[in-house]
Amino acid sequence: MKLSEIKQHLSTLKTIAFQLPDGSLVPNHFHVTEVGKITKNFIDCGGVVRNEEVVNFQLWNANDYDHRLHPEKLIHIIELSEKVLNIPDLEIEVEYQGSTIGKYGLDFDGTNFLLTTKQTDCLAKDNCGIPQEKPKVKLADLQKQTACTPNSGCC
């Protein structure tokens, strides 16, 4: 999800809820302690230089049970961050403290913001010897040959 999308969703909500991949909700007294731009410059295992930028939201579960972050307040925080940090309309990555700090993608189901799982991947499979995944074929879909003819290659 991009910044423009979250602001649009927030403008239609009365309350904010973040749902973890296991279906549980981040406690509703969470705080967004950071909104920032993260730039990652790196070389992949194939030697290609890469540059990635994301907007980072850090969610923190505080012991402050009397305050709730309202949608209009989060929109204000986002817009201030865009202006002060010169953040373009980037994809959002969310950090949340579980047993360790987890990084999540972000989606929306019409009610809750969904923290989606992220996976590591090799970005240079063709350069580092990782075989491409073979397509799975159902045996029932294979065309049946009734007889072999000379030079057909079936025998």
Secondary structure, DSSP 8 states (H G I E B T S, - for coil): -BHHHHHHHHTT-SS--EE-TTS-B--TTEEEEEEEEEEEEEE-TTS-EEEEEEEEEEEEE-S-TT----HHHHHHHHHHHHHHHT--S-BEEEEEESSSEEEEEEEE-SSSEEEE------TTTTTTT---------GGGS---S---TTSS--
